Amino acid sequence: MVDICPAILATYPEEYKRQVERVTPFATRLHIDIADGVFAPNKTVAASDIWWPGGMRADIHVMHRRPIEIVDTLIALSPQLVIVHAEADGDFMTLAKQLHYHGIEAGIALLPKTSVELIKPALDVVDHVLIFSGDLGHYGGEVDMGLLQKVVQLRKLSKRIEISWDGGVTDQNIKALIDQGVEVAVSGGFIQKASNPAKAYNDLKKAAL
């Protein structure tokens, strides 16, 4: 079964609250995007301003140039998973060790031009890999089916790692992603921009079967 994971991407706390409340009635897992305005072209709410309803799993996708600078704040939030970019500055191994010490899973995101080879040395400590096919820091983007080769490569290298996809997921392409090994489908605009977010979420679930 694939996890359908609504994305939260907000500039202001009020917008963040609206987005969370929009998906709370049906979502069981959230993908929370935070961006520094440097690594990603726009700036979102700060890590210190994010929250989620009790009992809901939260994955935090950190689009920061230097994620190590906010690692203490992230740890204090106690999410299930923190995803940082392979292209970011800093030592991923050190960051992953800190997260694991506090019982938090460590993930790596790959931008479209970044190869799986870059993260091979870290695969023994990585819990999750996100294949990014979107518009960094924005809702939207299109699914680039060519990036599915990364999913195939990762699965050959590790049966343990959870693999997610972020960018352009719709009810028209989710099944193709799942068939190639994607286990978590992150959906931003398809759900958040829908007139009926619950229906959009359920449409994704049905299409994934």
C-alpha positions, 0 to 999 in steps of 0.5 A: 500500500502506498502512503498518500502524503499531503504537502504543507507549503506555506509562507505565513503561519496563518496560511500554514494553519489553513493548509493543515486544517484543510487536510486534517479530516482525512490525512494520516501523514503530512509532508511539511516543507520548509525553505530558507529562501536560499537553497529554495528561491522562496522562504516558508514559515520557519521550523520553529513555527511548524506544528501538526495535530496529535496522532498524525505522522509528520515528515519534514522536508528541509529545503535549506542550504545548511540544515545542520543550523536548525537541527536542534529545532527539528529534533525538538519538534519530534517528527517521524522523519527529517529529509534534507537535500543531498545538494545541501551543505554539511555532513549528512552522516553527522546530521543523521547520527543526531537524528537517530540518537533522538529516535528520528528517521533520516532522509535524503532528497534528490533534485532531478539532476542529482544521481543516486551514485552521490548518496551511495556511501550514505545508504547504510544510514539512510531511512528514506529517499525522496525523488524530487520532480517538482518546482523547488519551493512551490506547488506544481511541477510535472512528473518526469517519468525518466526519474523513475530510473532512480527508484529502480536503482535505489531498490536494487541497492537497498530493500530497506529504504523507504522511497517517496516521490514529490512533484506532479503527483495526480490520479493519472500518474500515481499508479505508474509511480507505484508500479516502479516502487514508489511507496510514499506519494507526496501531493501538494497542489493536487490536494491543496488547490482542489475545491474538495481536498478530501475527494482529491485525496480519495481519488489518489487512493483509488487510482493507486489500487 
